[in-house]
């Protein structure tokens, strides 16, 4: 009888703890965690299934954020959510896995977002246009990319320091290697003929090397700017080089 009572007591305790965890309010969890550089408002629901009216981090702004946890993934040592949200225009959908140590992995990421979202992170004030993202995997660690496998296509790109008119469309295809991330970059219907490569090393250094030249249809003012900024080789191509540490 005593053993049966103990068994029922243990079952009751487990049930109570499970109920508390499964119904733990998302607003309370976010308040306790107070994640740096992240703000959310209008939080509703639990940490397992909930929503937020607004989400913002480092200039990236999303509305109507919704998340749904996949509890069985806890057995693999990670917390996995299916997430959907709306930027100012477009959409965002991805599976997001959180691990100890701050590593965040996004899988099957599909999104259509305005380039304005990346103006602050890219350091290009006034950046405008639209971007389409298709990533099999995107891993973030300490605020930077640790792995990228996918494609970004941008259209109607406007870079005010160069021109307030559209520079057209461009495509970057990313892949992860042992020593970091590499990407091929090219124009799709840009006003410039562009081809180059981007390398992001594991020590957070980046380097872009490319060749750019005017097309027959490039506006005269943009041709002049290109001639003023960069010297040309024998084929009329101009070398672009950017490097630094993020």
MOPE-V461335 format. One record per residue. N is the residue number from 1. RES is the residue in one small letter. OMEGA is omega as a letter, one per 20 degrees, with the letter a starting at -180 (none if undefined). NEAR is the number of other C-alpha atoms within 8 Angstrom. D_CENTER is the distance of its C-alpha to the mean C-alpha in whole Angstrom. Layout:
n = [N/N]
res = [RES/RES]
omega = [OMEGA/OMEGA]
near = [NEAR/NEAR]
d_center = [D_CENTER/D_CENTER]
//
This chain:
n = [1/2/3/4/5/6/7/8/9/10/11/12/13/14/15/16/17/18/19/20/21/22/23/24/25/26/27/28/29/30/31/32/33/34/35/36/37/38/39/40/41/42/43/44/45/46/47/48/49/50/51/52/53/54/55/56/57/58/59/60/61/62/63/64/65/66/67/68/69/70/71/72/73/74/75/76/77/78/79/80/81/82/83/84/85/86/87/88/89/90/91/92/93/94/95/96/97/98/99/100/101/102/103/104/105/106/107/108/109/110/111/112/113/114/115/116/117/118/119/120/121/122/123/124/125/126/127/128/129/130/131/132/133/134/135/136/137/138/139/140/141/142/143/144/145/146/147/148/149/150/151/152/153/154/155/156/157/158/159/160/161/162/163/164/165/166/167/168/169/170/171/172/173/174/175/176/177/178/179/180/181/182/183/184/185/186/187/188/189/190/191/192/193/194/195/196/197/198/199/200/201/202/203/204/205/206/207/208/209/210/211/212/213/214/215/216/217/218/219/220/221/222/223/224/225/226/227/228/229/230/231/232/233/234/235/236/237/238/239/240/241/242/243/244/245/246]
res = [x/x/x/x/x/x/x/x/x/x/x/x/x/x/x/x/x/x/x/x/x/x/x/x/x/x/x/x/x/x/x/x/x/x/x/x/x/x/x/x/x/x/x/x/x/x/x/x/x/x/x/x/x/x/x/x/x/x/x/x/x/x/x/x/x/x/x/x/x/x/x/x/x/x/x/x/x/x/x/x/x/x/x/x/x/x/x/x/x/x/x/x/x/x/x/x/x/x/x/x/x/x/x/x/x/x/x/x/x/x/x/x/x/x/x/x/x/x/x/x/x/x/x/x/x/x/x/x/x/x/x/x/x/x/x/x/x/x/x/x/x/x/x/x/x/x/x/x/x/x/x/x/x/x/x/x/x/x/x/x/x/x/x/x/x/x/x/x/x/x/x/x/x/x/x/x/x/x/x/x/x/x/x/x/x/x/x/x/x/x/x/x/x/x/x/x/x/x/x/x/x/x/x/x/x/x/x/x/x/x/x/x/x/x/x/x/x/x/x/x/x/x/x/x/x/x/x/x/x/x/x/x/x/x/x/x/x/x/x/x/x/x/x/x/x/x]
omega = [r/r/r/r/r/r/r/r/r/r/r/r/r/r/r/r/r/a/r/a/a/a/a/a/r/a/r/a/a/r/r/a/a/a/a/r/r/r/r/r/a/a/r/r/a/r/a/a/a/a/r/a/a/r/a/r/r/r/r/a/r/r/r/r/r/r/r/a/r/a/a/r/r/r/r/r/r/r/a/r/r/a/r/a/r/r/r/r/a/a/r/r/r/r/a/r/r/r/r/a/r/r/r/a/r/r/a/r/r/a/r/a/r/r/r/r/a/a/a/a/a/a/r/a/r/r/a/a/r/a/r/a/r/a/r/r/r/a/r/r/a/r/a/a/r/r/r/r/a/a/r/r/a/r/r/a/r/r/a/r/r/a/r/r/a/r/r/a/a/a/r/r/a/r/a/r/a/a/r/a/r/r/r/a/r/r/r/r/a/r/r/r/a/r/a/r/r/r/r/a/a/r/r/r/r/r/r/r/a/r/a/r/r/r/r/a/r/r/a/a/r/r/a/r/r/r/a/a/a/r/a/r/a/a/r/r/a/a/r/r/r/r/a/r/a/none]
near = [4/5/6/7/8/8/8/8/8/8/8/8/8/8/8/8/8/8/8/8/7/9/9/10/10/13/10/8/10/9/7/6/6/6/7/4/6/9/8/10/8/8/11/10/11/12/12/12/10/13/12/14/11/12/13/11/9/8/10/8/11/12/12/10/14/11/12/10/11/11/7/5/10/10/6/5/7/11/12/13/11/12/12/11/12/12/12/9/8/10/11/13/11/12/12/12/11/11/10/6/4/8/11/11/11/13/11/10/15/11/11/12/14/13/13/9/10/10/14/10/7/6/6/8/8/9/13/12/12/12/12/11/12/11/13/10/13/15/12/12/10/6/5/8/9/11/12/13/12/13/11/11/11/13/10/11/14/13/14/9/5/7/10/8/5/9/12/11/13/13/12/11/11/12/11/10/7/4/6/12/15/12/11/11/13/11/12/8/7/11/11/11/11/12/11/11/11/12/11/11/10/9/4/9/11/12/11/12/11/11/11/12/11/11/8/4/6/10/7/6/6/10/10/8/9/10/9/7/6/9/8/10/7/5/5/7/10/11/11/10/8/7/8/7/6/6]
d_center = [58/57/54/53/53/50/49/48/47/44/43/43/41/38/38/38/35/33/34/33/29/29/29/28/26/23/24/26/23/21/24/25/22/21/17/17/15/14/16/17/20/22/22/24/25/24/22/22/22/21/19/19/19/17/14/12/11/11/12/9/11/12/15/17/15/17/17/19/20/21/24/25/22/24/26/24/23/20/19/17/16/15/13/13/13/14/12/15/16/14/13/10/11/10/12/11/14/15/17/20/19/15/13/11/10/9/11/12/9/10/9/11/10/12/12/13/10/9/13/13/11/12/15/17/18/19/16/17/16/14/11/11/9/11/10/12/11/7/9/8/12/13/10/10/9/12/11/10/12/11/12/10/13/14/17/20/18/20/20/23/24/25/26/25/26/23/23/22/19/17/16/14/14/13/15/15/19/21/21/17/15/16/15/18/18/20/21/22/24/23/26/26/26/24/23/21/19/17/17/15/18/18/19/16/18/17/19/19/23/23/26/27/30/31/32/35/33/31/33/35/33/30/33/34/31/30/34/34/31/31/34/35/36/39/37/35/32/30/28/25/24/21/21/20/18/15]
//
